[in-house]
Amino acid sequence: MKKDNRLSWGITLIFFGVLFLLDHLHFIPESAAQYIFEFRNYPIYAGIIFLLTNKNLTIGIVLLVIGLFLRLSDIIQMTRNFSEYVWPLLLIVAGAVLLFGSKKGKR
């Protein structure tokens, strides 16, 4: 096993071990534990660790995509709420560009 892979897997295992130990010792509040220990988040945690510790980003990206795919319904719900603000923000940006945009070519 390559050194990068050993480091990434080692840190991942230590991370999950510490996380579960903190839960069993009741250091994590119940309200936070329901989100932290949701199984759909595990690939995201591992993917972030692999992206930060491994030169080969493939495993990290794959784990992150799997985690995001498992969270797709939540992502869709968040973007549904965000869509209410898209048009007002676009109008504000367009107005700001007109007011403060580049004055090249103007005399």
Secondary structure, DSSP 8 states (H G I E B T S, - for coil): --HHHHHHHHHHHHHHHHHHHHHHTT-S-HHHHHHHT-GGGHHHHHHHHHHHH-S--HHHHHHHHHHHHHTHHHHHHHHHHHGGGHHHHHHHHHHHHHHHS--TT--
